[in-house]
Amino acid sequence: LDTERLHLFVVNHSVDSAAPVQLEFGGGNLAGVVDAELLTGPAPRACNTFAAPEVVAARPFAGLRLSAGSAEAVLPPLSLLAASVAL
């Protein structure tokens, strides 16, 4: 949290289940998503190689929904969400 943005880092460790997440921000309203990226891969043991360097990669994430003082998303299995939200 800084003076203009709330930075979120959320992990779904599940191998096979999506994870619905909800954040309640008691400090006021959330104005909008500045940036959101999801880091994930196609399988639990997925890895990048020289031949396939983009198997596990961060991609834009449009699934972060804001309403007043809360943020909601559904994270796929084995994923990391990094997002910045304007205050």
C-alpha positions as CSV (number, residue, x, y, z in Angstrom):
1,L,0.0,0.0,0.0
2,D,1.3,3.4,-0.9
3,T,-0.4,6.8,-1.2
4,E,-1.9,6.1,-4.6
5,R,-2.1,2.3,-5.1
6,L,-2.7,-1.0,-3.4
7,H,-0.4,-3.8,-4.6
8,L,-1.8,-7.3,-4.4
9,F,0.0,-10.6,-4.6
10,V,-2.2,-13.7,-4.3
11,V,-1.2,-17.4,-4.8
12,N,-3.4,-20.4,-5.6
13,H,-1.3,-23.5,-4.5
14,S,-4.0,-26.0,-5.5
15,V,-3.0,-28.4,-8.2
16,D,-6.5,-29.0,-9.6
17,S,-9.0,-26.4,-8.1
18,A,-9.6,-22.8,-9.0
19,A,-9.6,-20.4,-6.0
20,P,-12.2,-17.7,-5.6
21,V,-10.6,-14.8,-3.7
22,Q,-12.1,-11.6,-2.2
23,L,-10.3,-8.7,-0.6
24,E,-12.2,-6.2,1.6
25,F,-10.4,-2.9,1.7
26,G,-11.5,-0.9,4.8
27,G,-9.5,2.2,3.8
28,G,-12.0,3.5,1.2
29,N,-12.9,2.8,-2.4
30,L,-10.8,1.1,-5.0
31,A,-10.9,3.3,-8.1
32,G,-9.6,0.9,-10.8
33,V,-7.2,-1.7,-11.9
34,V,-3.9,-0.2,-12.9
35,D,-2.2,-3.5,-13.9
36,A,-2.9,-7.2,-13.3
37,E,-0.8,-10.1,-14.4
38,L,-1.2,-13.9,-13.8
39,L,1.8,-16.2,-13.7
40,T,0.9,-19.8,-14.5
41,G,1.7,-22.8,-16.6
42,P,-0.1,-25.8,-18.1
43,A,0.9,-28.4,-15.5
44,P,2.4,-28.8,-12.0
45,R,5.9,-29.6,-13.3
46,A,5.8,-27.2,-16.2
47,C,9.0,-25.3,-16.8
48,N,10.7,-23.1,-19.3
49,T,13.5,-24.4,-21.5
50,F,15.7,-22.9,-24.2
51,A,13.4,-24.6,-26.7
52,A,10.2,-23.5,-25.0
53,P,10.9,-20.3,-23.0
54,E,7.3,-19.2,-22.6
55,V,5.7,-22.3,-21.0
56,V,5.4,-20.6,-17.6
57,A,4.9,-16.9,-18.2
58,A,3.1,-13.8,-16.9
59,R,0.2,-12.8,-19.0
60,P,-2.3,-9.9,-18.6
61,F,-5.2,-10.8,-16.3
62,A,-8.6,-9.2,-16.9
63,G,-10.5,-11.2,-14.2
64,L,-10.0,-8.8,-11.3
65,R,-13.3,-7.2,-10.5
66,L,-13.7,-4.1,-8.3
67,S,-16.8,-2.8,-6.4
68,A,-16.6,0.0,-3.9
69,G,-14.1,-1.3,-1.2
70,S,-13.6,-4.9,-2.5
71,A,-11.8,-6.8,-5.2
72,E,-12.7,-10.3,-6.4
73,A,-11.1,-12.8,-8.8
74,V,-11.0,-16.5,-9.5
75,L,-7.5,-17.8,-9.8
76,P,-6.7,-20.9,-11.8
77,P,-4.8,-23.8,-10.2
78,L,-1.1,-23.2,-9.6
79,S,-1.1,-19.5,-10.3
80,L,0.2,-16.2,-8.9
81,L,-1.7,-12.9,-9.4
82,A,0.2,-9.6,-9.2
83,A,-2.0,-6.6,-9.4
84,S,-2.0,-2.8,-8.7
85,V,-5.2,-1.1,-7.9
86,A,-5.7,2.7,-7.8
87,L,-7.1,4.2,-4.6
